[in-house]
Amino acid sequence: MPVIGVNFRTINSKREEDIGGNLKVNNTPKIKDVGLKSVGSLDKKALSIDFEYSCNYSTEDGGDPVAEINMGGDVLFMTDDPEGIVEDWEENKDLPEEIVIPTINSIMRNSLTKAIDISQSLQIPPPIRFPKAKKKSDSARYIG
């Protein structure tokens, strides 16, 4: 069953005054809690998976963060037995792989999209590398 929504409740960011040199970026999604939520339009219950996402920028020497972007919210996930999954979570704080993988992927995709915009406002590098166009070399020409 799929992820049906990602909702953000908090977005915080900060940047130190003086940033220089090469920066390391660490993106960390974390599942905090799992509960049930009614989805009125479907007349069913879904998993409500609370999460935190942090994007920390530090210097190459591994010092204190010079910038950070933090977000929190929840992912709504439809499954056949949401009550049983919540019971398992409450007992051992673990989710099945078929739920964890799409949930983490959704958290990363949605959070990174917002973090890119925030990083531009803070005037820091984006949290992921973008592809760059390069000049073609003469040896790379195709002759067909």
Secondary structure, DSSP 4 states (H G I P E B T S, - for coil): --EEEEEEEEEEEEE-S---S-EEEEEEEEEEEEEEEEETTTTEEEEEEEEEEEEEEEETT--S-SEEEEEEEEEEE--S-HHHHHHHHHHHS---HHHHHHHHHHHHHHHHHHHHHHHHHHT---SSPPP---PPPGGG----
